[in-house]
Amino acid sequence: MVTHLQYPEASYDYGMRSALFCEFRQGIFVFIGVEIFFDFIFSFVFQRNIILLLIKNSSADVLSRISQ
């Protein structure tokens, strides 16, 4: 096992690398969370719009059938 007394720069480098890796991993998780959040919101909004369009189209269809 390499101690930091023998190679101080080696342990420093390793510490920096592991800290950077932790930052990187945390950033990825945050990014994925934000992505999922926006995906959910946009899909909800678009689904609502699609449902409203379907309702409008079907009601227009029904009205045109009644008028005929």
C-alpha positions as CSV (number, residue, x, y, z in Angstrom):
1,M,0.0,0.0,0.0
2,V,1.4,3.4,-0.9
3,T,1.2,5.9,1.9
4,H,1.0,9.6,1.4
5,L,4.3,10.0,3.4
6,Q,6.2,8.2,0.6
7,Y,4.5,9.9,-2.3
8,P,2.6,13.0,-1.2
9,E,1.8,14.1,-4.8
10,A,0.4,10.6,-5.7
11,S,-2.2,10.7,-2.9
12,Y,-3.0,14.4,-3.8
13,D,-3.5,13.4,-7.4
14,Y,-5.7,10.5,-6.4
15,G,-7.7,12.6,-4.1
16,M,-8.2,15.2,-6.8
17,R,-9.2,12.6,-9.3
18,S,-11.7,10.9,-7.0
19,A,-13.2,14.3,-6.1
20,L,-13.5,15.3,-9.7
21,F,-15.1,11.9,-10.4
22,C,-17.6,12.5,-7.6
23,E,-18.5,15.9,-9.1
24,F,-18.8,14.4,-12.5
25,R,-21.1,11.6,-11.3
26,Q,-23.2,14.0,-9.3
27,G,-23.5,16.3,-12.3
28,I,-24.7,13.4,-14.5
29,F,-27.4,12.5,-11.9
30,V,-28.5,16.1,-11.7
31,F,-28.6,16.3,-15.5
32,I,-30.6,13.0,-15.8
33,G,-33.0,14.3,-13.1
34,V,-33.6,17.6,-14.9
35,E,-34.1,15.7,-18.2
36,I,-36.7,13.4,-16.7
37,F,-38.4,16.3,-15.1
38,F,-38.7,18.3,-18.3
39,D,-39.6,15.2,-20.2
40,F,-42.5,14.6,-17.8
41,I,-43.7,18.2,-18.0
42,F,-43.5,18.4,-21.8
43,S,-45.2,15.0,-22.3
44,F,-48.0,16.1,-19.9
45,V,-48.5,19.4,-21.8
46,F,-48.4,17.8,-25.2
47,Q,-50.7,15.0,-24.1
48,R,-53.2,17.5,-22.8
49,N,-53.0,19.4,-26.1
50,I,-53.5,16.2,-28.1
51,I,-56.5,15.3,-25.9
52,L,-58.0,18.7,-26.4
53,L,-57.5,18.5,-30.1
54,L,-59.1,15.0,-30.2
55,I,-62.1,16.4,-28.2
56,K,-62.4,19.4,-30.6
57,N,-62.2,17.1,-33.7
58,S,-64.7,14.6,-32.3
59,S,-67.1,17.3,-31.3
60,A,-66.8,18.9,-34.7
61,D,-67.4,15.5,-36.3
62,V,-70.5,14.9,-34.1
63,L,-71.8,18.4,-35.0
64,S,-71.3,17.8,-38.7
65,R,-73.1,14.5,-38.5
66,I,-76.0,16.1,-36.7
67,S,-76.3,18.9,-39.2
68,Q,-76.4,16.4,-42.1
